[in-house]
Amino acid sequence: MLWQRFRQGDEEAFTLLYQRYVRVLYSYGKKLIADEAVVEDLVQDLFIDLWQSRSRLADAESPRFYLFRSLRRRIHKNCNGRFNERWDLIDEEFHPVALPKESEIIESEQTQKQKDELDAWLKSLPGRQYEVMMLRFYQDFSYSQISQILTINEQSVRNLVQRAVSKLRQLTISILTSGLFLFLLK
């Protein structure tokens, strides 16, 4: 396992961990605080501290989970709990399939429009609900992992997700109803 090799001092394993997680950690950090330079420093410090304390680290079932949790703690500590309540929905790992030029442009515009609408809907959620939705559906963390990352109980995470989904449903119904109303007025 990569984490175990890293803990034993394998520099190649550490490099692989860094390469695998640095971008996603940086992206996550930027969603919590706006200052990119601070985020970059915190991510770099995280990896430096990991290397320096590798022999004292416990075995991590999920290095990704461990790194997200560690970075969030660093950000929270560095910013005294004051970080953005909103995230950007830029999917840095989106790689479109090569399509003919016209189809590609149309699909790209439709995808961007859908992302913008979803982004606006999600941004209408309260900050904590927004963060939970991002961790659950964009980062694919379990409820248990999210509760540990946010240091709240699992039921609170489930409640936040439920409230967010409920608000998004209400918004969708409202938009559809108003669109149908406008259609009928024509």
N, C-alpha and C positions, 0 to 999 in steps of 0.2 A: 504494500500500500504506500502511496506517495507520501502521506503525512508521516508515517512511521520512518520512512527513509529520510525525510527532512529532519525529523527529531534526532536521528542518529548522526546528523552532520553531513548528509549527502547534498553537495552544492547543486548538482544537477536537479535533484528533486525540488530544492528550494526555488531554483530558476523556473521550473515547470509550474510550481504553485503560483509564483509571481506572475508569469505570463498568462496563466489561466484565469486569474482573478483580479488583476490590477485594473483592467478597464471597467469591469462590472462594479467593483468597489468604488472607483472614482465616479462612475455614473450615479451610483446610489448616494454617495456623499454630496454630489452637486445638487441632488434633489432635496437634501436636508438643509444645506447652507449654500448661500449664493456665491460666496467668495471662493473661486476656483483655486486660487493659490493656497488658501488654507486647506482646502480639501486635498490638494496634491501633497502638501506637506504632511497632513495627517495619515494619508495612505502610505507614503514613503516611511514615515516614522513607525507605522504599524509593522511593516515588513522588516525594518531594521530591528525593532524590538523582538519580533518573532525569531529572527536569526540569532540574536544575542541570548535569548532565553530558551532556545529550542530544547535543550536537555531537561529543562524544568517543566515543560509543557505536558499536559495530560494528553492521552490519546483522544483524538477528535473523531467522532463517528462521521461527521460531515465537516470537512474543512471549510466549505462555502458558508455554512451556518456559523461556524466559529469566527470566520473573518468578518462577516456582516455584523455579528453581535459586537465584536471587538471594535470595529470602526464606529458603530453607532455610539458605543460607550465613550470613545475618544472624542467624537463630535459633541456629544452631550456635555462631557467634562470641559472641553475647550470653549464651548459657547454658553456655558452655564444654563443649558436647557433651552436656549433661545435659538431655534433654527427654523427654516422655512416651513410653512404649513402646506406648501404646494410643491408638487413635483412636475418636471417636464416629462412628456410622454414620448420622448425621442427614443426610438428603438434602434440602438446602435448595432444590433446584431441582425437587422433585417437585410436580407440579400435577395433581391428580386430575381426571378428566373428570366433568362434572356428571351424576349418576345419580339415580334416585329415592331418596328419603331412606332407606328401609329397606335397599335394596341397597348404598347408599353406606356405611352404618354397618357392615354385615356385611363388605363388601370391605375397609373401613378396618381393622377388627379383625383380619381374616385377614392383611392386609399387615403390620400392626404385629407380629403374632405371628411371622410369617416373618422380619421384620427383626430382632426380638429374638433368635430362634434363631440366625440367621446371625451376628449381633453376638456372641453368646456363643461360637459356634464359632470365629469369627475371633479373639476375645480370648484363646482358648486357645493361639494360636500365639505363638512367640517374637517379640519386638519387631521385629526386622529383617524377618522373614517377613511380619509384619502390615503394616508400612510398604510393602513391595514390592507386596503384594497390593492395597493401597489405591491406590497410584500406577498400577499396571497396569490394574486392573479398574474402579476408581471414577473415576480421573482420565484414563484411556485414554492413558497415556504408553507409548511404545515401550520395549523392553528397553534400547536404546541410550540413550534419554533418561533412563531411570531410573538407568542406570549413571553417567551424568554428574551427575545430581541428587545421588545418594548417594556419589559419588566412589569407586565400586568398579567392577571390570571387568564387562563385559556377561555373561560366563559365570557370574559369581557371582550376578548378578541372576536369570539363568535357573535356576540351582541353587536359589536361595531360593524362587522361585515353584514349582518342581517339588516341593521338600520340603513347602511349605505345602499344595499341592494333595494330596499324598500323605497328609499328616496329616488334612486335612479328609475325604478319602475313608475313612480308617481310622475316624474319628469317626462318620461317617455309617453305615458298616457296623456299627459297634458299637451305635449307637442303634437301627438297624433290627433287628439281631439280638436285642437285649434286649427291644425292643417285641414282636417275634414270639414270643419266649420267654414273656413275660408274657401274651400273647394265648392261647398254647397251654395255659398253666396254668389259665386260667379254666374 
